[in-house]
Amino acid sequence: MSKKYKFRDNDKLYFVTFTIVHWIDLFIRNEYKEIVLDAIRFCQKNKDLEVYGWCIMSSHLHLIIGTRGNAMSNIVRDLKRHSSEELHKAIKVNNKESRKEWMIWMMERAGKINNVNFQLWQPESHPIELTNNHIAHQKLNYIHNNPIEAGFITKAEEWQYSSAIDYNGGKGLLEIIQLETLM
């Protein structure tokens, strides 16, 4: 991992992106998105993860995260490891998944490069430290507008798998801390 992309200060918030290997569109199925949400909820409850913004796209996940004490690198490692294992199991048993063999083959192939049996997430998360309000809100807007830019919706709060609804007076699928209340 380059020196540019590291969790240097656990008192800061970070923008991170988790991307499926080869940009496979895994998250076109809601059951896979729910597995990621459950992993995030587990880390919120048990690993000190704080979530300020998030969005699941078809091949990747964006988060603005902080920590209540546990090292951010440990939280991200555990989140990626657990979600990878659970998603791998779900893909293998999903008889409705027409791309099952291909996806497993691609993920096993990616794993061989890194001397593991299976790799779902690309290794890097490219954490970007959010040093001020302007940058934090810029990244939050980027996250929430990602589904609009992809042509999936016309208003950010329409995307169910995002924190945009929380920032527009509704209640989303994850517990979040709004940036305005902190920064």
N, C-alpha and C positions, 0 to 999 in steps of 0.2 A: 504494500500500500504506500502511496507516495506521502511525503510529509505534508503536502497541501491538504490532504483529506484524512484528518484524524480528529477524534474527539479530544480536545485539549483541555477543556474547562467544563466540568460537570455542573457548574452553576449557570451555564449558558443554554439557550435553546438552539436546536439544530434542525436544518432542513435535510432530509435524507430521501433517497429513492432506492427502492428494491425493485430490481428488474429480473424477469424470468429469463433464463438462458435462451439465447437465440431469439429473444423478443417473441417467444411463443405466446399466442393469445389464449392463455389459460383461463383468464377470468371472464370469459364469455358465459360461463356457467355460475349461477348464484351459489351453488353448494360449495364451490371452491372459494368464492369471496367470503362466505360465512366461516370457513375454516381459518382464514386470515384474521377475520374480526375476532373470533374466539381466542386466537393466539395473542392478539393485542390486548383483549380484555384480561387474559390471564396475567400478562406482564404488567398491566395497570394495577391489578390486585396484589400480585405477589413479587414483582420485581422493581417496584418504585417508578414505573414508567408513567410519564405525564404526556398526554396528547393534546396539542393545541390546534392542529389542523390535519386533515387527511383526505385522501381520495384514492380509490382503487380504479385503475383503468384496465383495459383488456390484457395488457402484458406487463404492467408495473404498478407500483404503489408509491405514493408520495406521502410523507409525514413531516409535521413539525412537532418535535418532541423535546422533552426535558426529563429530568430525573429528580426524585425526592431523596436520593442518597446513593443508590447503587450506581456503579460505574456505567456510563452510557454505552461503552464498548461491550460490556457484559450483557446488558439488556438487549442490544441489537443482535449480538451473537446468538443469544438464547431464543429470541423471537424468530430469527431466520432459521435456526436449526429446527425448532419445534414445528413451525409452519411447514417447512420443507418435508419433514418426516410425515406429517399428517396429510399433506397434499399428495405426496407420493403414494401413500396407502389409498387415498380416495380415488386417485386416477386408476390404480391397478384394479379396484373392485367395481368401478363404474361401467356397467355393461351398456349404458347409453352413450358412452364416450366413443364416438367413431374414430377419433384420432389417437386412441389410447396407445397402440403399439408404436406409432410414430413419435408421440411425445416421450414415452419411456425411452425409446431408442435415442432420441436427441439428448435427453437428460443424462442417460448413462454415458453417452459419448462425451458430453461436457464434463462429466465426473472423471473420466479417464485422464483428461488433461491435467486435473488437479489431484490425481491419485486417490480418488474416492469412487465408490460404486455408482453414485447417483448425485447429480447436482441440479437443483431446481432454480435457485437464485444465482444471479451473477455474483461473484465474490465481493465486489466493491459496492458501497452504499453512498459514497461521495458526500460525507457529512459536511455541510456548510454552516459554520457558526453564524448565528443571527446576532449581530453586534448592536443593532439599534432598531427602533420602531419602524423606520422606513423600510429597511431590508426585510424585517419580519412580515410586514404587511404586503410587501411586494411578492414574497414567496407564497403567502397565503392566497393572494389573488391569482397567482400562477396556478396553484393547486386547484382552486375552485373553478378556474376558467378552462382547465385542461379538457373536460368533457365537451365544452362549447367549441373549443378549437378543433376537437376531433369530429365535430358535427353530430354528436349524439343528442344534444339538447340545445335549447336556446336561452335558458336561464339556469344559472349555477345551482340554485336550490332545487331544481328538478332532478338532479342526480342523486339517487338514493344512497349510493356508496361514497359519500363525501360528507365533510363537516359543513358544507355550504348552508345547509338547512339550519344548522345551529346558529350561524351568524346572520340568519334572516328571520329570527323569531320562532323557529320550530325546534323540534327535538329529533336529533339524528340517531344513528344506530350505535354510536360509541359515546361514552362520557368524555367530554372535552373541557379544557380550561380555555376560555376565550382570551385572545391576546389583549384585548382592551382592559381586561381586569388585572392584567399582570404588568404590562409594559407601559 
